[in-house]
């Protein structure tokens, strides 16, 4: 695993409380608990400081996980309570073909079916109905009415040129 803990950027949970002497109650950010199994490593960040933890024992408990990480001193464990837990991007579970993690889509080019370049995806907004891909010149709902294809190997999103998707001056808006 990469030794530079600053590269461990994928959030997977948070230490909610100390349990027993030096174990933790962990809130998981996903439906599965793969990252909290014995032998798995996690990076914990508290007050801007990071350290590596290795799960020694774990079991599901009330919508979260009880995990031991080899600590024996309750005061050392108390310092980590509230800490955010991260994994390295290489540790993510594989996805089905054609599926992507959201952060992987940032940097994809957005182009229309006619080849007009609408810029790179800078941000992805989550709305109640769907995701919205944001570029410097467009906001595109991730919906079949707008998105034709997400081309992973080409690192691009092909969209329909629907009036109103482009924003600002690129959309032909005029100032009052």
C-alpha positions in Angstrom: 0.0 0.0 0.0 1.2 3.5 -0.7 3.0 5.0 2.3 2.1 8.6 1.7 -1.1 8.9 3.8 -2.1 12.1 2.0 -3.0 9.9 -1.0 -5.6 8.0 1.1 -8.5 10.2 0.0 -11.6 8.0 -0.2 -13.8 8.5 2.9 -15.2 5.2 4.2 -16.3 6.0 7.7 -15.9 7.9 11.0 -14.9 6.7 14.5 -18.0 7.6 16.5 -17.0 6.4 20.0 -14.6 4.3 22.0 -16.0 0.9 22.8 -14.9 -1.2 25.7 -11.3 -0.4 26.6 -9.7 0.6 23.3 -11.9 -0.6 20.5 -14.0 1.7 18.4 -17.6 2.0 17.2 -17.4 3.0 13.6 -20.0 4.6 11.3 -19.6 3.2 7.8 -20.3 5.4 4.7 -21.2 2.4 2.5 -23.7 -0.5 2.6 -21.0 -3.1 2.8 -18.4 -3.6 5.5 -15.5 -4.8 3.3 -13.1 -2.1 4.5 -13.7 -3.0 8.2 -12.7 -6.7 8.0 -9.7 -8.0 10.0 -6.4 -7.4 8.2 -7.7 -4.3 6.3 -5.9 -1.0 6.7 -7.5 2.4 7.2 -6.0 5.9 7.5 -7.5 7.9 10.4 -7.3 11.7 10.4 -7.8 13.7 13.5 -7.0 17.5 13.7 -5.1 17.3 10.4 -2.9 14.5 11.6 -3.0 11.1 9.9 -2.0 7.6 11.0 -2.4 4.1 9.7 -4.6 1.6 11.5 -4.9 -2.1 10.8 -8.2 -3.8 11.8 -7.5 -6.7 14.2 -11.1 -7.6 15.0 -14.5 -6.5 13.8 -18.2 -7.3 14.0 -21.3 -5.5 12.9 -23.1 -3.6 15.6 -26.3 -1.4 15.3 -25.7 -0.1 11.8 -22.0 0.3 12.3 -18.9 -1.7 13.2 -17.1 -2.5 16.4 -13.4 -2.7 15.5 -10.3 -3.4 17.4 -7.1 -1.9 15.9 -4.6 -3.3 18.5 -4.7 -0.4 20.9 -4.6 -1.2 24.6 -4.5 2.2 26.1 -8.0 3.8 26.4 -6.5 7.3 26.4 -4.7 6.7 23.1 -8.0 5.5 21.7 -9.9 8.5 23.0 -7.7 10.8 20.9 -8.9 9.1 17.7 -12.7 9.4 18.5 -14.3 11.6 15.8 -11.6 10.8 13.3 -12.4 10.4 9.7 -11.4 7.1 8.1 -10.0 6.9 4.6 -8.7 4.2 2.2 -6.4 4.6 -0.8 -8.3 4.8 -4.2 -6.7 1.5 -5.2 -8.5 -0.2 -2.3 -12.0 0.5 -3.6 -14.1 -2.4 -4.6 -14.3 -3.1 -8.4 -17.3 -1.8 -10.2 -19.3 -3.3 -13.0 -18.2 -2.3 -16.5 -19.6 1.1 -17.4 -19.9 2.2 -13.7 -17.6 4.8 -12.2 -16.8 6.3 -8.8 -17.8 10.0 -8.8 -14.3 11.3 -8.3 -13.2 9.4 -11.4 -15.6 11.4 -13.5 -14.0 14.7 -12.5 -11.7 15.7 -15.4 -13.8 13.9 -18.1 -14.5 16.1 -21.1 -18.1 16.9 -21.9 -18.8 16.9 -25.6 -22.0 17.1 -27.6 -23.0 14.5 -30.2 -21.9 17.0 -32.8 -18.4 17.3 -31.2 -18.8 20.7 -29.4 -16.5 20.7 -26.4 -18.2 22.0 -23.2 -15.2 21.6 -21.0 -14.1 19.3 -18.2 -16.3 18.1 -15.4 -15.1 20.3 -12.5 -17.7 19.3 -9.9 -20.5 16.8 -9.5 -23.6 18.0 -7.6 -26.0 15.7 -6.0 -29.7 16.6 -6.4 -32.6 14.6 -5.1 -33.4 13.4 -8.6 -30.0 12.8 -10.1 -26.4 13.9 -10.3 -25.4 17.1 -12.2 -22.1 17.3 -14.0 -20.7 20.9 -13.8 -18.2 22.3 -16.3 -17.2 25.9 -16.9 -19.9 26.3 -19.6 -22.6 23.8 -18.7 -24.6 22.0 -16.1 -25.8 18.6 -17.3 -28.2 16.3 -15.4 -27.0 12.7 -15.4 -30.2 11.5 -17.0 -30.8 9.7 -20.4 -32.6 12.8 -21.7 -29.3 14.6 -21.6 -26.4 12.1 -21.3 -25.9 9.9 -24.3 -22.9 8.0 -23.2 -20.1 7.9 -20.6 -17.0 6.8 -22.4 -14.6 5.6 -19.8 -11.6 4.8 -22.0 -12.0 8.1 -23.8 -12.5 10.0 -20.5 -15.5 11.9 -21.9 -19.3 12.3 -21.4 -21.3 12.6 -24.6 -24.4 14.8 -24.3 -27.3 16.0 -26.3 -27.2 19.7 -27.2 -30.4 20.6 -25.4 -31.2 24.3 -25.1 -30.6 25.6 -21.6 -27.8 23.2 -20.6 -25.0 25.7 -21.4 -24.6 28.5 -19.0 -23.2 32.0 -19.1 -22.0 33.7 -22.3 -21.2 30.4 -23.9 -25.0 29.8 -24.1 -25.6 32.9 -26.0 -27.0 34.8 -23.0 -26.9 38.5 -23.3 -26.3 41.0 -20.5 -29.1 43.4 -19.8 
